[in-house]
Amino acid sequence: MAEKLTPRKQQALEMRQKIQTVALDLFDTEGFENVSVEAIAQAVGCSVGNIYHYYRSKDELALQVTDHVDAAYEEIEQEYDGDTRRPAMDKLLDFVGRTLRISVEDPVLYKAFIQALKHPQQGALRRSDKRAYFRVLHKLVSACCAEGSLPAHCDVDTVVEHLVTIHRGTLLEWRIYEGNFPLEETGRAIAGAMLRGLK
């Protein structure tokens, strides 16, 4: 059961989300380098000190905007852990589709993705074992190797990297075509074809 937030914690969460959303809008329209912490504070309607209460720097703000989505991935992970009947490959392809949908339905996350593409030097899109997304992928690919739906000798890290590439490439293509194809189905189909090729 999820912990009920106190009014103060709820207010802090809402302020943090507002800062993230406003900052990403400014980064998108003005360019990351041209946006100061002062400008973010002014647009949010709070003090500069309030921004620094939540983030040590503008770079940290840009890097941490996706943290809240980890909770969604962890919820999916718990669902898979509790489901002992479903094959790992089914769970893996399901995860591919669901994470694509989360990536476009969460406005903060999608803006953060575009921001990270524009500023790769920030490293927001690089692999990190601290991120739930990478951890769940690694766990599911390992489970596929254990159950035999992928070769036991396959390099799990390489397969994870390929799946991440498919995720990002599908998101970009979806953006280019303005959402005019079935995102989840396409991602699962491409991932499935790649995974079948490993057998």
Sequence and secondary structure as in RCSB ss.txt:
>XXXX:A:sequence
MAEKLTPRKQQALEMRQKIQTVALDLFDTEGFENVSVEAIAQAVGCSVGNIYHYYRSKDELALQVTDHVDAAYEE
IEQEYDGDTRRPAMDKLLDFVGRTLRISVEDPVLYKAFIQALKHPQQGALRRSDKRAYFRVLHKLVSACCAEGSL
PAHCDVDTVVEHLVTIHRGTLLEWRIYEGNFPLEETGRAIAGAMLRGLK
>XXXX:A:secstr
      HHHHHHHHHHHHHHHHHHHHHHHH GGG  HHHHHHHHTS HHHHHHH SSHHHHHHHTTGGGHHHHHH
HHHHHHH  SS HHHHHHHHHHHHHHHHHHSHHHHHHHHHHHH GGG TTS  TTSHHHHHHHHHHHHHHHHTSS
 TTS HHHHHHHHHHHHHHHHHHHHHTTT S HHHHHHHHHHHHHHTT 
